[in-house]
Amino acid sequence: MNTETLEKMKKMRLLGMHRAFQTSLQTPRPESLTVDEMIAQLIDSEWDDRHNRSIDRSMKRARFRYNATLENLDYAPGRGIDKNQIHRFADGSFIKQNENILITGSTGTGKSYLASALGHHACLIGFKVLYMNATRLFAQLKMAKADGSILKEMARIERQDLLIIDDFGIQPFDHPARLSLLELIEDRHGKRSTILTSQLPVKQWHDVIGEQTVADAVLDRIVHNAHRVELKGESLRKKWSKNSRTKRRLINFKTLKLAAQF
């Protein structure tokens, strides 16, 4: 009977229940569970399994640039990261309130990593997230207009609770990209949240977008009441590179010292 029950669970895709029931059969227990306790355990296992699989799917669909977490952020003094502010972001209230976050700073200061960490955490607490490089995003939208799939693509993006646009303004916008940006921001304004990262300070975004009327409309919707994070300090890539070289030198020195002893 137990074998048939396990097989039925598998066919019904009750994988959490299947795993829990199979484990209970294989693990001797000092005292047997009541019927209520057994049912509660099976339901909890199925709930947890489906929740974890949903998170895994969200992570894959989001396509984050880095496998980053808020716990691994570097809060060193002088970096410009306010730990209390990040903790406030972590509760997801900025997404529930349809607010934006603007992350600026020089190249290598960790903008993409911070955005990925915020997006990763948003997935964990149940939000739908999409991470896109700005250049790739607007090239993709241009292709969608050409092949007639633009409405479908815009609807897909609009459904995301949080859209992360990385490297915003790294190159000036041409007319089609400018119009796509306006449409994208208009669709999300007051309905969904957006995180933008940029090497340029916000005051220079107007010139990058170009065409004053469009730039004014876009920035009014993006910047108004947005949370701002300005990262500072030395490039983390250079810092990691220096640390890596130092470690290699220490290893080589220890190797030579050991060799000299023989």
C-alpha positions as CSV (number, residue, x, y, z in Angstrom):
1,M,0.0,0.0,0.0
2,N,2.8,2.4,0.9
3,T,4.5,1.7,-2.4
4,E,1.3,2.5,-4.3
5,T,0.8,5.7,-2.3
6,L,4.3,6.9,-3.1
7,E,3.8,6.2,-6.7
8,K,0.5,8.1,-6.8
9,M,2.2,11.1,-5.0
10,K,4.9,11.1,-7.7
11,K,2.4,11.0,-10.5
12,M,0.4,13.8,-9.0
13,R,3.6,15.8,-8.7
14,L,3.3,16.0,-4.9
15,L,7.1,15.8,-4.6
16,G,7.3,17.4,-1.2
17,M,4.8,14.9,0.2
18,H,6.6,12.1,-1.6
19,R,9.9,13.0,0.0
20,A,8.5,13.4,3.5
21,F,6.5,10.2,3.4
22,Q,9.3,8.2,2.0
23,T,11.7,9.6,4.7
24,S,9.1,8.7,7.4
25,L,9.0,5.1,6.2
26,Q,12.8,4.8,6.2
27,T,13.4,6.5,9.5
28,P,12.5,4.7,12.7
29,R,10.7,7.0,15.2
30,P,10.6,6.6,19.0
31,E,6.9,7.2,19.0
32,S,4.4,7.2,16.2
33,L,2.7,10.3,14.9
34,T,-1.1,10.9,15.1
35,V,-3.0,11.1,11.9
36,D,-3.3,14.9,12.4
37,E,0.4,15.2,12.9
38,M,1.2,13.1,9.9
39,I,-1.1,15.1,7.6
40,A,0.4,18.4,8.9
41,Q,3.9,17.2,8.3
42,L,3.0,16.1,4.7
43,I,1.3,19.4,3.9
44,D,4.2,21.4,5.4
45,S,6.7,19.5,3.3
46,E,4.7,20.0,0.1
47,W,4.2,23.7,0.9
48,D,8.0,24.2,1.5
49,D,8.9,22.2,-1.7
50,R,6.6,24.2,-3.9
51,H,7.8,27.5,-2.3
52,N,11.4,26.6,-2.9
53,R,10.8,25.5,-6.5
54,S,8.9,28.8,-7.1
55,I,11.9,30.8,-5.8
56,D,14.3,28.7,-8.0
57,R,12.2,29.5,-11.1
58,S,12.1,33.2,-10.2
59,M,15.9,33.3,-9.8
60,K,16.3,31.7,-13.3
61,R,13.9,34.0,-14.9
62,A,15.4,37.1,-13.3
63,R,18.9,36.3,-14.9
64,F,20.9,38.2,-12.3
65,R,24.4,39.3,-13.3
66,Y,25.8,38.2,-9.9
67,N,24.9,35.5,-7.4
68,A,24.7,38.3,-4.8
69,T,23.1,38.4,-1.3
70,L,22.5,41.2,1.1
71,E,24.4,39.3,3.8
72,N,27.5,39.5,1.7
73,L,27.5,43.2,1.1
74,D,30.5,45.2,2.1
75,Y,29.4,47.9,4.5
76,A,33.0,49.3,5.0
77,P,33.1,53.0,6.0
78,G,33.4,55.3,3.0
79,R,31.5,53.0,0.6
80,G,28.3,55.0,0.8
81,I,26.1,52.1,1.8
82,D,23.8,52.8,4.7
83,K,23.1,49.5,6.5
84,N,19.9,50.8,7.9
85,Q,18.7,51.9,4.5
86,I,19.5,48.4,3.0
87,H,17.6,46.8,5.8
88,R,14.6,48.9,5.0
89,F,14.8,47.9,1.4
90,A,14.9,44.2,2.5
91,D,11.4,44.2,3.8
92,G,10.1,44.8,0.3
93,S,8.1,47.9,1.2
94,F,9.6,49.9,-1.6
95,I,8.2,47.4,-4.1
96,K,4.8,47.3,-2.4
97,Q,4.7,51.1,-2.6
98,N,5.9,51.1,-6.2
99,E,9.0,53.2,-5.5
100,N,12.3,53.3,-7.4
101,I,15.9,53.0,-6.3
102,L,18.7,54.9,-8.1
103,I,22.2,53.5,-7.6
104,T,25.1,55.6,-8.9
105,G,28.8,55.5,-8.5
106,S,32.1,55.1,-10.4
107,T,32.9,51.9,-12.2
108,G,33.7,49.0,-10.0
109,T,32.2,50.3,-6.8
110,G,29.6,47.5,-6.6
111,K,26.5,49.0,-8.2
112,S,25.5,45.8,-10.1
113,Y,26.3,43.6,-7.1
114,L,24.1,45.7,-4.9
115,A,21.2,45.7,-7.4
116,S,21.6,41.9,-7.9
117,A,21.5,41.4,-4.1
118,L,18.3,43.5,-3.8
119,G,16.7,41.6,-6.7
120,H,17.8,38.3,-5.2
121,H,16.2,39.1,-1.9
122,A,13.0,40.3,-3.6
123,C,12.7,36.9,-5.2
124,L,13.1,35.2,-1.8
125,I,10.2,37.2,-0.4
126,G,7.9,36.4,-3.3
127,F,8.3,39.2,-5.9
128,K,8.8,38.7,-9.7
129,V,12.1,40.3,-10.8
130,L,13.8,40.9,-14.1
131,Y,17.4,42.0,-14.4
132,M,18.6,43.6,-17.7
133,N,21.6,45.4,-19.0
134,A,20.3,48.8,-20.4
135,T,22.1,48.4,-23.8
136,R,20.7,44.8,-24.2
137,L,17.3,45.8,-23.0
138,F,16.7,48.6,-25.6
139,A,18.3,46.5,-28.4
140,Q,15.9,43.7,-27.5
141,L,12.9,46.1,-27.6
142,K,14.1,47.5,-31.0
143,M,14.1,43.9,-32.4
144,A,10.7,43.3,-30.9
145,K,9.3,46.3,-32.7
146,A,10.8,45.1,-35.9
147,D,9.3,41.5,-35.7
148,G,5.9,42.7,-34.3
149,S,6.3,41.1,-30.8
150,I,6.7,44.5,-29.0
151,L,3.4,44.4,-27.2
152,K,4.1,40.9,-25.8
153,E,7.6,41.9,-24.7
154,M,6.3,45.1,-23.0
155,A,3.6,43.2,-21.3
156,R,6.2,40.7,-20.0
157,I,8.3,43.5,-18.6
158,E,5.3,45.3,-17.1
159,R,4.3,42.2,-15.1
160,Q,7.6,42.2,-13.2
161,D,7.2,43.6,-9.7
162,L,10.8,44.8,-9.9
163,L,12.7,45.7,-13.0
164,I,16.5,46.2,-12.7
165,I,18.1,48.2,-15.5
166,D,21.9,48.0,-15.1
167,D,24.4,50.4,-16.6
168,F,21.8,53.0,-17.5
169,G,23.2,55.9,-19.6
170,I,26.4,54.1,-20.5
171,Q,25.8,55.3,-24.0
172,P,23.5,58.1,-25.4
173,F,20.0,57.1,-26.4
174,D,18.9,57.1,-30.0
175,H,15.4,58.1,-30.9
176,P,13.8,54.5,-30.9
177,A,15.5,53.7,-27.5
178,R,14.4,57.1,-26.1
179,L,10.8,56.3,-27.0
180,S,11.0,52.8,-25.7
181,L,12.4,54.1,-22.4
182,L,9.5,56.6,-22.1
183,E,6.9,53.9,-22.8
184,L,8.6,51.5,-20.4
185,I,8.7,54.1,-17.6
186,E,5.2,55.3,-18.3
187,D,3.8,51.8,-18.0
188,R,5.6,51.2,-14.7
189,H,5.1,54.6,-13.1
190,G,3.0,54.2,-9.9
191,K,2.4,50.5,-10.6
192,R,5.7,48.8,-10.3
193,S,9.2,49.4,-9.0
194,T,12.4,50.0,-10.9
195,I,16.1,49.9,-9.9
196,L,18.5,51.8,-12.1
197,T,22.3,51.6,-11.8
198,S,24.5,54.2,-13.5
199,Q,28.1,55.4,-13.6
200,L,26.7,58.9,-14.2
201,P,25.3,61.1,-11.5
202,V,21.5,61.6,-11.8
203,K,22.0,65.3,-12.9
204,Q,23.7,64.1,-16.1
205,W,20.9,61.7,-17.1
206,H,19.0,64.5,-18.9
207,D,21.8,65.0,-21.4
208,V,22.2,61.2,-22.0
209,I,18.5,60.7,-22.7
210,G,18.4,63.7,-25.0
211,E,15.4,65.5,-26.5
212,Q,14.3,67.7,-23.7
213,T,10.6,66.9,-23.7
214,V,11.1,63.1,-23.5
215,A,13.9,63.5,-20.9
216,D,11.8,65.7,-18.7
217,A,8.9,63.2,-18.8
218,V,11.2,60.2,-18.1
219,L,13.1,61.8,-15.3
220,D,10.0,63.2,-13.6
221,R,8.6,59.7,-13.3
222,I,11.9,58.0,-12.4
223,V,13.5,60.5,-10.0
224,H,10.4,61.7,-8.2
225,N,10.4,60.3,-4.6
226,A,13.1,57.7,-5.6
227,H,15.5,56.3,-3.0
228,R,19.1,57.1,-3.9
229,V,22.3,55.2,-3.1
230,E,25.6,56.8,-4.2
231,L,28.5,54.4,-3.9
232,K,32.0,55.7,-3.3
233,G,35.5,54.6,-2.7
234,E,38.1,52.5,-4.6
235,S,37.0,50.1,-7.3
236,L,36.2,46.7,-5.8
237,R,37.6,45.0,-8.9
238,K,41.0,46.7,-8.4
239,K,40.8,45.8,-4.7
240,W,40.1,42.2,-5.4
241,S,42.8,42.1,-8.0
242,K,45.3,43.5,-5.5
243,N,44.3,41.0,-2.8
244,S,44.6,38.2,-5.4
245,R,48.1,39.3,-6.4
246,T,49.1,39.6,-2.7
247,K,47.9,36.1,-2.0
248,R,49.7,34.6,-5.0
249,R,52.9,36.4,-3.8
250,L,52.5,34.9,-0.3
251,I,51.9,31.5,-1.7
252,N,54.9,31.7,-4.0
253,F,57.1,33.0,-1.1
254,K,56.0,30.1,1.2
255,T,56.6,27.6,-1.6
256,L,60.2,29.0,-2.2
257,K,60.8,29.0,1.5
258,L,59.8,25.4,1.9
259,A,61.8,24.4,-1.2
260,A,64.9,26.1,0.3
261,Q,64.6,23.9,3.5
262,F,65.0,20.8,1.4
